[in-house]
Amino acid sequence: MEAAMGKEKDKRKAIVAACRKMNAVGLNQGSSGNISMRHRDGLLVTPSSIPYEQMTPEDIVFLDMDGTAHGDRKPSSEWRFHRDILARRPDLGAVVHAHAPYCTTLAILHKEIPPVHYMIAAAGGSTIRCARYETFGTQALSEAVIEAMEGRKACLMAHHGMIAAEATLDKAMWLAVEVEALARQYHGALQLGEPPVLSEAQMAEAMAQFAGGYGQGGKG
């Protein structure tokens, strides 16, 4: 029991640290983003409207998969897509949502990120899709996100931001930073014209490399 409590506290501390890192590296602003981790038969998720610099591990909310929150804090208004991603994707253990500037710029234009760079394969496919717009905090938004993330580990969200999810929180944070870098590169290329894209075969080869353990968290 004591060991289990220690692991939970470690997860809570890791979420708080990741939230502060999101803002420190320019991935997010204020308290607009949110983070979750799978825990026991539910999830740990950031609370609603608490500035990250004031947030403590005790503020993190444990949520059952039916949406029941435990503790004194209200969960993030976006808990539904955190819950639904983790419920439907056993391969994923952590979800990072941020209002990353370049991702959000593309999402305002309803632009997905096409295969302009092989690192897009890190997100699980040949493109990073943009989920349709739905009101924040709604089940409709969660369903739009689930659709955009089919076979993927990241997506943009129209007029909203981005999501990155991975097996661990460290990997999810790495992917979130990478997706924002890709969005910045694509945005920059668009200033010079419509960039050429990699072929399906080239992207398939890149995805096979990632599946084989290339990159962050792998052996390469």
Secondary structure, DSSP 8 states (H G I E B T S, - for coil): -HHHHHHHHHHHHHHHHHHHHHHHTTS--TT--EEEEEETTEEEE-BTT--TTT--GGGSEEEETTS-EESSS-B-TTHHHHHHHHHH-TT--EEEEE--HHHHHHHHTT--B-SSSGGGGGGTSSSB-EE----TTSHHHHHHHHHHTTT-SEEEETTTEEEEEESSHHHHHHHHHHHHHHHHHHHHHHTTS------HHHHHHHHHHHHTT-STTS--
